Amino acid sequence: MSRKPNILLIFTDQQRWDTIAAGGNPYVRTPNLDRLAREGVRFDAAYSPCPVCVPARCSMIYGQHPGNTGCFENNFSMPEDGRRSMMSALTGAGYRTHGIGKMHFTPDPHAMRGLESRETQEELVDDASRDDYLCYLRKQGCEYAIEPYGVRGAAYYVPQLSPVPPQHHPTQWVGDRTVKWLEENAGKDRPFFLFSSYIHPHPPFSPPTPWHKIHRGPDMPLPNLPPDMEKLTTYTNRIQNRYKGRDTGRDTALVRLIKAYYWASISFIDAQVGRTLEVLERKGELDDTLIVFTSDHGEFLGDYNCFGKRSFLDPAARVPMLCRYPARFDTGAVCRRPVSLIDLMPTFLAAAGSDAEAMDGVDLAEIASGAGDREWVFGQYQDARAGIYMAVSERWKYIYSAPDDREFLFDRVRDPRETRNRAYNIVCADIVLDARARLQRHLRALPGGEKIVGDDGWIAKEPVELADDPDAGLIVQDPPCFKGRIRIPGYLDSVPEEPESAGADFDPLRD
C-alpha cells in the first residue's frame, strides 16, 4: 500500500440525482453504483455550484464558487491566471495524473489544466485529428458516423439508437481506456489520480443496441408536473425549452421514451463502473483508492414541462455523489447535509495529505462524519446580467432569479418534489428573510457582488423576451470538424453556416 491513496473520479454529464437504484429509484438498473453506495457514503443532497457544463466543472476543479472563478456559463472561459487546479495540486503532491474523456475545458479544449496526460473525447470538436476518440473511430472503420454521440440540434431531445455499435460507443471507449490505464498504472509506487469522464447521459439520448431495450417507454413514470408549474420556473427555462425545440406542446409518450433511453445510457455507464471496480479489486488496489462518482448537473426530463439544465430546481441542480474509501468514509451511510462539487478538491487534497488553501469547499469526509459546521451551500448561474442564485440547507432551498425579480422557497422535507413556492407565504416570512440574508452576504463577498446585491437588496434585471414564433430561437448543432464532408452531390451541395441563436446571454452551440 502506498502512503497516499489513489484517487479515482468517475464523472458523468447531465445525470440527475435520482438515477441510482440504491437512492430509491425502483426503475433504473445500476448494480455497480449500488455497490459503491453500499460500500461507501451516498450524499443525498449534492448540488452543482452552477448547473451547466463548463462552469460546474470549473468550480469543481478549482474548488471555488463561480463568483471566484469568473465562469458562469459555457461561453465563459475558465481562469487563465495560473491558479491551482485539483489536478495541478495532486501532480505537485506526487500523483500520476491522467484524464480520459470529456473535460470541457475552455477556452482551449485541449488544455491539460494540471493533468500530466489525457485522452480526449469532446463534443463539437473543430479538428477531428486532435480528438483521440474520433481518431479511434476512423481506425475502426466507423468514420461514417459523423455524429457518434447522436444527432443534435433539431433531434436533440428525440431518443435515438447510437449510430455506432456498442463496442465503439463513446461510453464503451471511456470504459475501455479507463480499464487499460488502470491495468498499466495501478499498483505502482506512485499513487494515481484518474479523472474518468463520460459524455453521457447528456443528450442526445443514444444508447447502443441492445441497451436501448432494458428500459421501456410505457413502463416509465410520468414527469413531475405541479399544478402551478409555470410559476415555479424562470425565464431561463423558457429560452432553453425554445432552442431545444421543446416548447410546442407536450408529448407524454415521447417524454417517457426519453426517460427510458436516458436511464439506459446510465445503465451502460454503470457497466463500465463495474469493469473499473473489477480491475482495481483484482490488482489489490480497491480499498486503497478513494473513489468518487458524481456529475456536473442534472436534467429536467420533462419535469415542470422543461428540458435541459440551467436551473436550481432539483432536477437540474442536484447530482448523484458516492464516495468509497474505507479509511475515511463509513460503509452504507447516507449523508443528508448539503454538499457541492466545490467540495471535491479539498476532499482529494485532505486524503493526499496536501494543503487546501484558497478553496471555498470543505472535506466531504468531515461533513459525512458530522464534524463540520457548514449548514448552507450556495450556487450561482450567469453573471450579474442574468443571474439566478441559490442557498440550500438540509431543510430549505431559497432561489432568486434576477430577470424574473422573483424569489422561490421550497421546504425540502415536507415538499421534496418542489411543487409549492413558499417564498410569499406569510408563515415562512422569517425563513425567507434569513435565507435571503445568507445568500446576499455570500454574494457580496464575491468579486462583482455589488452588481448583484445593492444597498436596497436584489438588483433586478430585464428578462430576455421570446418571439411568438416557435421557430425563432431554434439552433443547429452540426459538428464543426465534419462540415466539409456533409455533401451529397446533386442533393446537398453546400451547408449553410449555423445561424445565430436567440437569447444573447446563451451559447447553446456549446451546450
C-alpha positions as CSV (number, residue, x, y, z in Angstrom):
1,M,0.0,0.0,0.0
2,S,1.3,3.4,-0.9
3,R,1.4,6.1,1.8
4,K,-1.1,8.2,-0.1
5,P,-4.3,6.7,-1.5
6,N,-5.0,6.5,-5.2
7,I,-7.9,8.8,-6.3
8,L,-10.4,7.9,-9.0
9,L,-13.0,10.5,-10.1
10,I,-15.8,8.9,-12.2
11,F,-17.7,11.7,-13.8
12,T,-20.8,11.9,-16.0
13,D,-22.5,14.7,-17.8
14,Q,-26.1,15.8,-17.1
15,Q,-27.0,13.0,-14.7
16,R,-29.6,14.0,-12.1
17,W,-29.5,12.8,-8.5
18,D,-32.4,10.3,-8.6
19,T,-30.9,7.9,-11.2
20,I,-29.4,5.3,-8.8
21,A,-31.4,2.3,-7.6
22,A,-29.8,2.4,-4.2
23,G,-31.1,6.0,-3.9
24,G,-34.7,4.9,-4.2
25,N,-35.3,4.7,-7.9
26,P,-37.2,1.4,-8.5
27,Y,-36.9,1.6,-12.3
28,V,-33.2,2.2,-13.2
29,R,-30.7,-0.7,-13.1
30,T,-27.4,0.4,-11.5
31,P,-25.9,-2.6,-9.7
32,N,-22.3,-1.2,-9.6
33,L,-23.3,2.2,-8.4
34,D,-25.5,0.5,-5.8
35,R,-22.3,-1.3,-4.7
36,L,-20.5,2.0,-4.3
37,A,-23.4,3.2,-2.2
38,R,-23.3,0.0,0.0
39,E,-19.6,0.2,0.5
40,G,-19.3,4.0,1.0
41,V,-21.3,7.1,1.6
42,R,-24.2,8.4,-0.5
43,F,-24.5,12.1,-0.3
44,D,-28.2,12.7,-0.8
45,A,-28.1,16.5,-1.1
46,A,-25.2,17.1,-3.5
47,Y,-25.6,20.2,-5.7
48,S,-23.9,21.7,-8.7
49,P,-22.4,25.2,-7.9
50,C,-23.6,26.3,-11.4
51,P,-26.0,23.9,-13.3
52,V,-24.4,23.9,-16.7
53,C,-21.3,22.0,-18.0
54,V,-18.3,24.3,-18.2
55,P,-18.8,26.4,-15.0
56,A,-19.7,23.4,-12.9
57,R,-16.5,21.6,-14.0
58,C,-14.6,24.9,-13.5
59,S,-15.8,25.3,-9.9
60,M,-15.1,21.6,-9.2
61,I,-11.5,21.5,-10.5
62,Y,-10.6,24.8,-8.7
63,G,-12.7,24.2,-5.5
64,Q,-14.2,27.7,-5.8
65,H,-17.6,29.3,-6.2
66,P,-18.4,30.6,-9.7
67,G,-18.1,34.2,-8.4
68,N,-14.4,33.4,-7.6
69,T,-13.6,31.6,-10.9
70,G,-15.5,34.1,-13.1
71,C,-17.0,31.3,-15.1
72,F,-20.9,31.3,-15.1
73,E,-21.9,29.8,-18.5
74,N,-20.5,27.6,-21.3
75,N,-19.3,30.7,-23.2
76,F,-17.2,31.9,-20.3
77,S,-13.5,31.0,-20.0
78,M,-12.0,29.1,-17.2
79,P,-9.3,31.0,-15.2
80,E,-6.1,31.7,-17.1
81,D,-4.2,33.2,-14.2
82,G,-2.2,30.1,-13.1
83,R,-4.2,29.3,-10.0
84,R,-4.1,25.7,-8.7
85,S,-6.5,23.2,-10.0
86,M,-7.1,19.9,-8.2
87,M,-5.0,18.2,-10.9
88,S,-2.1,20.5,-10.6
89,A,-2.2,20.3,-6.8
90,L,-2.2,16.4,-6.9
91,T,0.5,16.4,-9.6
92,G,2.6,18.6,-7.2
93,A,1.8,16.2,-4.4
94,G,3.5,13.3,-6.2
95,Y,0.5,11.8,-8.0
96,R,0.5,10.4,-11.5
97,T,-2.4,12.4,-13.0
98,H,-4.4,11.4,-16.1
99,G,-7.7,12.3,-17.7
100,I,-9.9,10.2,-20.0
101,G,-13.0,11.5,-21.9
102,K,-14.9,14.8,-21.8
103,M,-13.1,17.6,-19.8
104,H,-14.9,20.5,-21.5
105,F,-12.1,22.9,-20.7
106,T,-12.3,26.5,-22.1
107,P,-11.1,28.4,-23.9
108,D,-8.7,25.7,-25.1
109,P,-10.4,22.3,-25.2
110,H,-7.0,20.5,-25.4
111,A,-5.6,22.2,-22.3
112,M,-4.2,20.0,-19.5
113,R,-5.3,22.1,-16.6
114,G,-2.7,20.4,-14.4
115,L,-3.0,16.8,-15.8
116,E,0.2,15.1,-16.8
117,S,-1.6,13.4,-19.7
118,R,-5.1,12.9,-21.2
119,E,-7.1,11.0,-23.8
120,T,-9.7,13.2,-25.4
121,Q,-13.3,12.7,-26.3
122,E,-15.1,16.0,-26.7
123,E,-18.3,17.1,-28.5
124,L,-18.4,19.5,-31.4
125,V,-14.7,19.5,-32.0
126,D,-13.1,21.7,-34.6
127,D,-10.3,19.3,-35.6
128,A,-11.0,15.6,-35.6
129,S,-7.4,14.7,-35.9
130,R,-6.8,16.1,-32.4
131,D,-9.6,14.1,-30.8
132,D,-8.5,10.6,-29.6
133,Y,-11.9,9.1,-29.8
134,L,-12.6,10.3,-33.3
135,C,-9.2,9.0,-34.4
136,Y,-10.1,5.7,-32.9
137,L,-13.4,5.6,-34.8
138,R,-11.6,6.3,-38.1
139,K,-9.2,3.4,-37.4
140,Q,-12.1,1.1,-36.7
141,G,-13.8,2.0,-40.0
142,C,-16.6,4.0,-38.3
143,E,-15.8,7.3,-39.9
144,Y,-19.2,7.2,-41.4
145,A,-20.6,8.2,-38.0
146,I,-20.3,12.0,-38.4
147,E,-22.3,12.4,-35.2
148,P,-21.1,9.5,-33.0
149,Y,-22.9,10.9,-29.9
150,G,-26.2,11.1,-31.6
151,V,-27.9,13.7,-33.8
152,R,-28.0,17.1,-32.1
153,G,-29.8,20.3,-33.0
154,A,-33.4,19.5,-34.2
155,A,-33.1,15.9,-32.8
156,Y,-31.6,16.9,-29.5
157,Y,-34.5,15.6,-27.5
158,V,-35.5,12.8,-29.9
159,P,-34.4,9.4,-28.4
160,Q,-32.3,7.5,-30.9
161,L,-30.2,4.4,-31.2
162,S,-26.5,5.0,-31.2
163,P,-25.0,5.4,-34.8
164,V,-22.0,3.2,-33.7
165,P,-22.1,-0.4,-32.4
166,P,-21.7,-1.0,-28.7
167,Q,-18.0,-1.9,-28.8
168,H,-17.3,1.5,-30.3
169,H,-19.8,3.6,-28.4
170,P,-18.3,6.7,-26.6
171,T,-19.2,5.2,-23.2
172,Q,-17.5,1.9,-24.0
173,W,-14.4,3.8,-25.2
174,V,-14.0,5.7,-21.9
175,G,-14.6,2.4,-20.1
176,D,-12.0,0.6,-22.2
177,R,-9.4,3.3,-21.8
178,T,-10.0,3.5,-18.1
179,V,-9.5,-0.2,-17.6
180,K,-6.4,-0.2,-19.8
181,W,-4.9,2.7,-18.0
182,L,-5.6,1.1,-14.6
183,E,-4.1,-2.2,-15.7
184,E,-0.9,-0.3,-16.6
185,N,-0.7,2.2,-13.7
186,A,-2.5,0.8,-10.6
187,G,-0.3,-0.8,-8.0
188,K,2.9,1.2,-8.8
189,D,4.9,3.1,-6.2
190,R,3.5,6.4,-7.3
191,P,-0.2,6.9,-6.4
192,F,-2.5,7.9,-9.2
193,F,-5.3,10.4,-9.8
194,L,-7.5,9.3,-12.7
195,F,-10.3,11.5,-14.0
196,S,-12.6,9.2,-15.9
197,S,-15.2,11.3,-17.6
198,Y,-18.3,10.2,-19.6
199,I,-20.2,12.4,-22.1
200,H,-23.4,10.6,-21.5
201,P,-26.2,10.6,-20.3
202,H,-26.0,14.2,-21.8
203,P,-28.4,14.4,-24.8
204,P,-28.8,13.2,-27.5
205,F,-30.1,10.2,-25.7
206,S,-28.4,7.5,-27.8
207,P,-27.6,4.2,-26.0
208,P,-26.2,1.4,-28.1
209,T,-28.0,-1.8,-29.0
210,P,-29.2,-3.8,-27.1
211,W,-29.0,-1.5,-24.1
212,H,-31.9,0.7,-25.6
213,K,-34.2,-2.2,-24.7
214,I,-33.6,-2.6,-21.0
215,H,-36.0,0.2,-20.1
216,R,-39.3,0.5,-21.9
217,G,-41.0,3.8,-22.5
218,P,-44.6,2.8,-21.5
219,D,-43.2,1.5,-18.2
220,M,-41.5,4.8,-17.3
221,P,-43.0,7.1,-14.6
222,L,-44.6,10.4,-15.7
223,P,-42.8,13.6,-15.2
224,N,-43.4,15.9,-12.1
225,L,-46.0,18.4,-13.3
226,P,-47.2,20.5,-10.4
227,P,-50.5,22.4,-10.9
228,D,-48.8,25.8,-11.0
229,M,-45.5,24.7,-12.6
230,E,-45.2,27.7,-14.9
231,K,-44.8,29.8,-11.8
232,L,-42.0,27.6,-10.5
233,T,-39.7,28.1,-13.5
234,T,-37.7,31.1,-14.7
235,Y,-37.1,32.9,-18.0
236,T,-34.1,30.8,-18.5
237,N,-36.3,27.7,-18.7
238,R,-38.4,29.3,-21.4
239,I,-35.4,30.2,-23.5
240,Q,-33.9,26.8,-23.1
241,N,-37.1,25.0,-24.0
242,R,-37.3,27.1,-27.1
243,Y,-33.8,26.5,-28.5
244,K,-34.1,22.8,-27.6
245,G,-37.3,22.5,-29.6
246,R,-39.4,21.5,-26.7
247,D,-41.9,24.4,-26.3
248,T,-44.5,23.5,-28.9
249,G,-46.6,21.1,-26.8
250,R,-46.4,18.1,-24.5
251,D,-45.9,14.5,-25.8
252,T,-46.2,12.1,-22.8
253,A,-45.1,9.1,-24.9
254,L,-42.0,10.9,-26.1
255,V,-41.1,12.1,-22.6
256,R,-41.3,8.5,-21.3
257,L,-39.2,7.2,-24.1
258,I,-36.6,10.0,-23.4
259,K,-36.5,8.8,-19.8
260,A,-36.1,5.2,-20.9
261,Y,-33.1,6.0,-23.2
262,Y,-31.7,8.4,-20.6
263,W,-31.7,5.6,-17.9
264,A,-30.4,3.1,-20.4
265,S,-27.4,5.4,-21.0
266,I,-26.8,5.5,-17.3
267,S,-27.0,1.7,-17.0
268,F,-24.4,1.4,-19.8
269,I,-22.1,3.7,-17.8
270,D,-22.8,1.6,-14.7
271,A,-21.5,-1.4,-16.6
272,Q,-18.2,0.5,-17.2
273,V,-18.1,1.4,-13.5
274,G,-18.3,-2.4,-12.7
275,R,-15.4,-3.1,-15.0
276,T,-13.4,-0.3,-13.3
277,L,-14.1,-1.7,-9.9
278,E,-13.2,-5.2,-11.0
279,V,-9.7,-4.2,-12.2
280,L,-9.0,-2.3,-9.0
281,E,-10.1,-5.3,-7.0
282,R,-8.1,-7.7,-9.0
283,K,-5.0,-5.6,-8.6
284,G,-5.5,-5.3,-4.9
285,E,-6.0,-1.5,-5.1
286,L,-9.7,-1.2,-4.4
287,D,-9.6,-0.3,-0.7
288,D,-6.5,1.9,-1.2
289,T,-8.4,4.1,-3.7
290,L,-10.6,7.0,-2.9
291,I,-13.5,6.6,-5.4
292,V,-15.9,9.4,-6.1
293,F,-18.8,9.1,-8.6
294,T,-20.7,12.3,-9.4
295,S,-21.9,14.5,-12.3
296,D,-21.8,18.2,-13.3
297,H,-25.5,18.9,-13.2
298,G,-28.9,17.3,-13.8
299,E,-31.6,17.2,-16.5
300,F,-35.3,18.1,-16.3
301,L,-36.6,15.2,-18.3
302,G,-39.9,16.9,-18.7
303,D,-40.4,17.8,-15.1
304,Y,-42.2,21.2,-14.9
305,N,-42.6,20.7,-18.7
306,C,-39.0,21.6,-19.0
307,F,-35.9,20.1,-20.5
308,G,-32.1,20.7,-20.1
309,K,-30.5,22.3,-17.1
310,R,-29.7,26.0,-16.1
311,S,-32.0,26.0,-13.1
312,F,-31.6,25.5,-9.3
313,L,-34.7,23.3,-9.1
314,D,-33.6,19.8,-8.1
315,P,-33.9,18.0,-11.5
316,A,-31.3,20.4,-12.9
317,A,-29.1,21.3,-10.0
318,R,-29.0,18.2,-7.8
319,V,-26.5,15.5,-8.7
320,P,-25.6,11.9,-7.5
321,M,-22.5,11.7,-5.3
322,L,-21.0,8.5,-4.0
323,C,-17.7,8.3,-2.0
324,R,-15.9,5.0,-1.3
325,Y,-12.7,4.8,0.7
326,P,-12.9,2.7,3.9
327,A,-10.1,4.6,5.6
328,R,-12.1,7.9,5.6
329,F,-15.8,7.1,4.8
330,D,-18.2,4.7,6.6
331,T,-19.9,1.9,4.7
332,G,-23.6,2.0,3.7
333,A,-24.0,5.5,5.1
334,V,-26.3,8.3,3.8
335,C,-25.4,11.9,4.4
336,R,-28.3,14.3,4.1
337,R,-26.4,17.5,4.7
338,P,-26.0,19.6,1.6
339,V,-22.7,19.4,-0.3
340,S,-21.3,20.8,-3.5
341,L,-18.9,19.9,-6.3
342,I,-16.6,22.5,-4.9
343,D,-16.0,20.1,-2.0
344,L,-14.2,17.5,-4.2
345,M,-10.9,19.3,-4.4
346,P,-10.4,19.8,-0.6
347,T,-11.6,16.2,-0.1
348,F,-8.9,14.9,-2.5
349,L,-6.2,17.1,-1.0
350,A,-7.1,16.1,2.5
351,A,-6.8,12.4,1.6
352,A,-3.5,13.1,-0.1
353,G,-2.2,14.9,2.9
354,S,-1.8,18.2,1.0
355,D,-2.9,21.7,2.0
356,A,-6.3,23.1,1.0
357,E,-5.6,26.8,0.7
358,A,-7.6,29.2,-1.5
359,M,-10.6,26.9,-1.7
360,D,-14.3,27.5,-0.9
361,G,-15.3,23.9,-0.3
362,V,-14.7,21.6,2.6
363,D,-13.6,18.0,3.0
364,L,-16.6,15.6,2.4
365,A,-15.2,13.2,5.0
366,E,-15.6,15.9,7.6
367,I,-19.2,16.6,6.5
368,A,-20.1,12.9,6.4
369,S,-18.7,12.4,9.9
370,G,-20.8,15.3,11.3
371,A,-17.7,17.2,12.4
372,G,-18.2,20.2,10.1
373,D,-20.5,23.1,11.0
374,R,-21.4,24.3,7.5
375,E,-25.2,24.4,7.1
376,W,-25.8,26.1,3.7
377,V,-24.4,25.5,0.2
378,F,-24.6,28.2,-2.4
379,G,-25.0,28.3,-6.2
380,Q,-24.9,30.9,-9.0
381,Y,-25.8,30.7,-12.7
382,Q,-24.9,33.5,-15.1
383,D,-23.2,36.8,-14.0
384,A,-25.0,39.9,-12.9
385,R,-26.6,40.4,-16.3
386,A,-28.9,37.5,-16.0
387,G,-28.2,35.8,-12.7
388,I,-30.0,33.1,-10.8
389,Y,-28.8,32.3,-7.3
390,M,-29.4,29.6,-4.7
391,A,-28.9,28.9,-1.0
392,V,-29.8,25.4,0.2
393,S,-29.8,23.8,3.7
394,E,-30.9,20.4,4.9
395,R,-34.4,21.8,5.4
396,W,-34.8,24.8,3.0
397,K,-33.9,25.9,-0.5
398,Y,-34.1,29.6,-1.5
399,I,-33.7,30.8,-5.1
400,Y,-33.7,34.3,-6.5
401,S,-34.0,34.9,-10.3
402,A,-32.9,38.5,-11.2
403,P,-34.5,38.6,-14.7
404,D,-37.8,37.5,-13.2
405,D,-37.3,39.5,-10.0
406,R,-38.8,36.6,-8.2
407,E,-38.0,34.6,-5.1
408,F,-38.6,30.9,-4.5
409,L,-38.6,28.9,-1.3
410,F,-39.0,25.2,-1.0
411,D,-39.4,23.0,2.1
412,R,-37.1,20.1,1.3
413,V,-38.6,17.9,4.0
414,R,-42.3,18.5,3.5
415,D,-42.2,19.1,-0.2
416,P,-39.3,17.1,-1.6
417,R,-40.7,17.2,-5.2
418,E,-40.6,21.1,-5.1
419,T,-44.2,21.6,-6.0
420,R,-45.1,24.7,-3.9
421,N,-43.3,28.0,-3.7
422,R,-43.5,29.3,-0.1
423,A,-41.4,32.5,-0.6
424,Y,-44.6,34.7,-0.5
425,N,-46.3,32.7,2.3
426,I,-46.5,34.8,5.4
427,V,-45.9,31.7,7.6
428,C,-42.4,31.4,6.0
429,A,-41.5,35.1,6.1
430,D,-38.8,34.7,8.7
431,I,-37.3,31.8,6.9
432,V,-37.2,33.9,3.7
433,L,-35.5,36.8,5.4
434,D,-32.9,34.5,6.9
435,A,-32.1,32.6,3.7
436,R,-32.1,35.8,1.6
437,A,-29.7,37.5,4.0
438,R,-27.4,34.5,3.9
439,L,-27.3,34.4,0.2
440,Q,-26.8,38.1,-0.2
441,R,-23.9,38.1,2.3
442,H,-22.3,35.3,0.3
443,L,-22.7,37.1,-3.0
444,R,-21.5,40.5,-1.6
445,A,-18.2,38.8,-0.6
446,L,-17.5,37.7,-4.1
447,P,-16.0,39.7,-7.0
448,G,-18.7,41.6,-8.7
449,G,-21.2,41.1,-5.9
450,E,-22.1,44.8,-5.7
451,K,-23.7,44.3,-9.2
452,I,-25.9,41.6,-7.8
453,V,-26.9,43.0,-4.4
454,G,-27.2,46.7,-3.8
455,D,-27.8,48.8,-0.7
456,D,-31.6,48.1,-1.0
457,G,-31.3,44.4,-1.8
458,W,-31.5,42.5,-5.0
459,I,-30.8,44.3,-8.3
460,A,-33.4,43.1,-10.8
461,K,-32.6,42.7,-14.5
462,E,-34.6,42.9,-17.7
463,P,-35.6,39.5,-19.0
464,V,-34.9,38.3,-22.5
465,E,-38.2,38.1,-24.3
466,L,-39.0,35.2,-26.6
467,A,-40.5,35.9,-30.1
468,D,-44.0,34.5,-30.5
469,D,-43.0,32.3,-33.5
470,P,-41.8,28.9,-32.1
471,D,-39.2,28.7,-34.9
472,A,-37.4,31.8,-33.6
473,G,-34.5,30.7,-31.5
474,L,-34.1,27.2,-32.7
475,I,-30.5,26.1,-33.2
476,V,-28.4,23.9,-35.5
477,Q,-25.5,21.8,-33.9
478,D,-23.6,20.2,-36.8
479,P,-20.1,19.0,-35.7
480,P,-17.7,21.7,-37.0
481,C,-15.0,19.2,-37.9
482,F,-17.3,17.3,-40.3
483,K,-18.9,20.3,-42.0
484,G,-16.8,19.9,-45.2
485,R,-17.8,16.3,-45.5
486,I,-21.6,16.8,-45.2
487,R,-22.2,16.7,-49.0
488,I,-24.4,14.6,-51.2
489,P,-23.7,15.5,-54.9
490,G,-26.8,16.6,-56.6
491,Y,-28.8,16.7,-53.4
492,L,-26.8,18.5,-50.8
493,D,-24.0,20.5,-52.4
494,S,-23.4,23.1,-49.6
495,V,-24.1,23.5,-46.0
496,P,-25.1,27.0,-44.7
497,E,-23.4,28.4,-41.7
498,E,-25.1,27.9,-38.4
499,P,-27.5,30.8,-37.6
500,E,-27.1,32.9,-34.5
501,S,-29.5,31.7,-31.8
502,A,-31.9,33.9,-29.9
503,G,-31.1,34.7,-26.3
504,A,-27.9,36.8,-26.2
505,D,-26.8,35.5,-22.8
506,F,-26.6,31.9,-24.0
507,D,-24.1,30.0,-26.1
508,P,-26.2,26.9,-26.8
509,L,-23.9,25.8,-29.6
510,R,-21.6,24.6,-26.9
511,D,-24.4,23.1,-24.8
